[in-house]
Every structure is written in C-alpha cells, then in structure tokens.
Amino acid sequence: MSSDTIAATDPSAKNASADSKGERVNWLAELRGLALMLLAVFAFHSFVAKPFYIPSTSMLPNLFVGDRLVVSKYPYGWNWSSISFHLAPRGDWRIFGDTPEYGDVVIPVHPTRDEDYIKRVVALPGDRIAVRDGRIILNGEAVPQEVEPALRIPADYDRHLCNGDPCMGDFAPYLMREPNGESVYEIPVRRETLPNGASYLIIDHQDQYLDNYPEITVPEGHVFVMGDNRDHSADSRAEIFAQGLGGPVPLENIGGRAEFITFSLDGTTSLNPVSWITSLRADRAWSTLRPPLAERAE
C-alpha cells in the first residue's frame, strides 16, 4: 500500500501532516513578527532617538562615566551618521538639515573611525575661533568665564575604570578627607557663557597643549566642538592621530543631540540584583542636558 493510500485511509496521518504544516506556518509567522519588531526598533533608533552610554570623563563636570542618555536624531535632520550602527556609507547628504545652536551637546562621529563622540558646540559656521591659555576667543572676543565654587564629588561616587585606571585618577591632586572621614574630590570649575546665553560648567585645571589653538574660520556646513573637561578631551582641537576630531566637524558627521540622562550607575553593579539598586546614582536621573540660557547684558 502506498504512503498516499495510507494518508488517505489513516486519520492520524492526516492530523500529523496538518499539525506539521501548522507548526511551520506558526514558526514563519513568529520569525516575521520578530523581524518586523527589530526593523521597528532599528528605525526608531535611526530616526527618532537612541540610548547612549558615557564611557569617558571628557564631558565632566556635566556628564559622568556611567551616565545613560537619550539622544534625539531629528533636531538637525538626518544623514548617514544618524543611521544606527553606522550601516549607511559615509556621504555629504542631509535631509531637512539644520544647524546646532551654541552650547548644544552633540554626537559627532570620528572622521576616520565609526566611533561616536560626545562634545559641546562652541562655534558655528562662519565664526572665527581660537583658544588662548584655555580661553575661547570667539570672533575676536573672549567668551566669558566666571569662577564657581569647587565641585565636590565623593571619592566612592565613581568606581569605573577608564583604560584600566580609575576614571577620576586625573583629579588625584584634588582628593581630600573630610572631618567625618569621608574622602571627596574638590575640583575647581568655571562657568562659561556663549553668545546666545548658553551657560555650563567646565574644568580647566592644567596647562597643556590643548589650551592654545590658532584662530581659524569655521567653514560653512561645519561646527567646532569641545569637551567640558578641557584638559582631557579629544575634540576639534586635537589632531586625528591623537584620537581627536581634527578640526571643525561637518554637519553630516553629527548623529544627534543629547537630551537628558535616564539613569546613571556608579560602577559597582554586579550579578547581585541588590547592586542594581545600590549602584544607581539617584540624583542623576532625568537631568536635562540642554544648557540654561543666562541673561545677557544689553
């Protein structure tokens, strides 16, 4: 008796065949659903917003290693660097392109590596910019800086490692012990205010080569960016061979704007579920990254 005859006369064989077909259809439907979900996540990350992790101290005192941010993709339009994982080839195209404002915290991509940086816009297209003794000279005028009270950071606030060393190691000279036995970093800071009133804290505690940069004119379609931790930031001032951005950044190399901190971890997180709570820096959550606008003298 042939197998077709058996299938025709044996109800259990019919049911087994139908079940096999049903399982195959369900498996394909689940796979299609998963693919659509991943595509939706990819599209959201590329065109609306994506999470971002701070891996270095280049934006201290405003961003700490361990901060998790939301980066919006649409404020300056879309370009190749907007696409998540840098899957699009590099190019100079932009859709609905716009220009950042002074003080915006943006995500420039390194000119030769597919690596995201995070820096602050300090000069716009057409501006003349120089740095002298750590002070920004914008269109011939020194950008105002005011000394602020020292920033106090508990020594155990950050236990992250940067290149194998404690991330706060650059500030070891400012480590002090309180009368109650607590150790804190007491770091000198200044408040810098750009022409539109954007105001934020910076750290400039050393004399080093990045403190001086010859005057240039920012080309059209570019911005000049710097880290807030001026002595430890590979930004527009630093050459490409020194991990820097090698000058003004083309707008098509800016993949978005940092908006706010969602949560922050102090580096003590482990497999122990309790540490998922104890390592949270509660005071960092939901902090905006849009700089306040100081009142400008008329």
DAWO-V117870 format. One record per helix or strand of 3 or more residues. SS is the DSSP state (hx for helix, st for strand). FROM is the first residue (numbers start at 1). TO is the last residue. Records with the same first field share a line. If there is no record, write none. Layout:
SS: FROM-TO / FROM-TO
//
This chain:
hx: 3-9 / 11-47 / 80-82 / 84-86 / 155-157 / 167-174 / 209-211 / 230-232 / 240-242 / 251-253 / 275-278 / 282-284
st: 49-53 / 67-72 / 105-109 / 119-123 / 128-132 / 135-138 / 144-154 / 175-177 / 183-193 / 198-203 / 213-217 / 222-226 / 254-265
//
